[in-house]
Amino acid sequence: MQYRTHFTTSLVVALPIMAATNTLTIGSVLAVGLGAVFPDIDEPHSWIGCRTRGISDVLNKVFGHRGITHSLAGIFVVFLTVALMIGLTDFKAIIGLYFILGYILHIVEDSFSKSGVKWLIPLSEHSFQSGMGVVWYRTGSIVENFIFLGSILILILQIKTLDFNIASFTGINLTGNLENLINQTKSFIGR
């Protein structure tokens, strides 16, 4: 799956969780988004791989694409890293949890690809395809494009349904600023 599809499909799952737990913030959305693209750090030509050259080259050479970063072992390493960051710094636990959620969602999404995911690396090289060989996509295919467009439409519906209050989302008092802008515009037009 391409980074944009991972990002949107992961948000489709995460937004209702954020809304239900009152944790919908720019930080939590960005954490899910970063987590949703992070497993592809093992592919130098991926969106995140291009931005982490050197690291992505080494990971690709040692483990290959959809290797350790796309497995339960990878999830465990990420979990331990986030737990250490939370314990040793001021890193917020909720941001770490949303990063891990995005990371796991990425791997689940990839498990529906034609080639599946090797969940049990390094113990087993067996690929698991979650669609039972019936439901699948290939990266960059028309099916993936439909998944991407569908996830965009669902996100739009979710945002409308959640009655997305941009002021509470950003923490900015837009109401006062908007009223100020309207009053300034009225006075300018009145001149």
MOGI-V719523 format. One record per pair of residues at least 24 apart in sequence whose ideal C-beta (glycine too) atoms are under 10 Angstrom apart, sorted by the first residue. I is the first residue (numbers start at 1). GAP is how many residues later the second one is. Records with the same first field share a line. If there is no record, write none. Layout:
I=GAP + GAP
//
This chain:
1=35 + 36 + 39 + 105 + 108 + 109 + 111 + 112 + 136 + 137 + 138 + 139 + 140 + 143 + 146 + 147
2=35 + 38 + 44 + 45 + 137 + 138 + 142 + 143 + 145 + 146
3=30 + 33 + 34 + 37 + 43 + 44 + 45 + 46 + 47 + 103
4=33 + 43 + 140 + 144 + 147 + 148
5=31 + 104 + 132 + 134 + 135 + 139 + 140 + 142 + 143 + 144 + 145 + 146 + 147
6=27 + 29 + 30 + 31 + 32 + 33 + 34 + 40 + 41 + 42 + 96 + 99 + 100 + 101 + 103 + 104 + 142 + 145
7=25 + 26 + 27 + 28 + 29 + 30 + 40 + 95 + 99 + 141 + 144 + 148
8=25 + 28 + 139 + 140 + 141 + 142 + 143 + 144 + 145 + 146 + 147
9=27 + 96 + 97 + 99 + 100 + 103 + 138 + 139 + 141 + 142 + 143 + 145 + 146
10=25 + 26 + 27 + 88 + 91 + 92 + 93 + 94 + 95 + 96 + 98 + 99 + 141
11=25 + 91 + 94 + 140 + 141 + 143 + 144 + 147 + 148
12=93 + 138 + 139 + 140 + 141 + 142 + 143 + 145 + 146
13=88 + 89 + 91 + 92 + 95 + 96 + 138 + 141
14=84 + 87 + 88 + 91
15=139 + 140 + 143 + 144 + 146 + 147 + 149
16=142 + 145 + 146
17=80 + 81 + 84
18=76 + 80 + 83 + 144 + 151
19=139 + 140 + 142 + 143 + 144 + 145
20=142
21=73
22=146
23=71 + 72 + 74 + 75
24=138 + 140 + 141 + 144 + 145
25=67 + 69 + 70 + 73 + 143 + 144 + 145 + 146
26=143 + 144 + 145
27=65 + 67 + 68 + 71
28=64 + 66 + 67 + 69 + 70 + 71 + 73 + 74 + 141
29=69 + 73 + 140
30=65 + 68 + 69 + 72
31=51 + 61 + 63 + 64 + 65 + 66 + 67 + 68 + 69 + 70 + 71 + 72
32=63 + 65 + 66 + 67 + 68 + 69 + 70 + 71 + 73
33=65 + 66 + 69
34=61 + 64 + 65 + 68 + 69
35=43 + 47 + 60 + 61 + 62 + 63 + 64 + 65 + 66 + 67 + 68 + 69 + 70 + 71
36=62 + 63 + 65 + 66 + 67 + 68 + 69 + 70 + 71 + 73
37=65 + 66 + 69
38=31 + 36 + 40 + 61 + 62 + 64 + 65 + 68
39=26 + 27 + 28 + 29 + 30 + 31 + 32 + 35 + 36 + 39 + 63 + 64 + 65 + 66 + 67 + 68 + 70 + 71 + 78
40=25 + 26 + 29 + 30 + 66 + 70
41=28 + 33
42=24 + 25 + 26 + 27 + 28 + 32
43=24 + 26
63=58 + 59
64=54 + 57
66=41 + 44 + 45 + 47 + 49 + 50 + 51 + 52 + 55 + 61
67=51 + 54 + 55 + 58
68=50 + 53 + 54
69=34 + 37 + 38 + 52
70=33 + 36 + 37 + 40 + 41 + 46 + 47 + 48 + 49 + 51
71=36 + 46 + 47 + 48 + 49 + 50 + 51 + 52 + 53
72=32 + 35 + 45 + 46 + 47 + 48 + 49 + 51
73=46 + 47 + 48 + 49 + 50
74=29 + 30 + 33 + 45 + 47
75=25 + 28 + 29 + 32 + 44
78=25 + 26
79=24 + 25
109=28 + 38
110=27 + 29
111=25
112=24 + 25 + 31 + 35
113=24 + 25 + 26 + 28 + 30 + 31
114=24 + 25 + 27 + 29
115=24
//
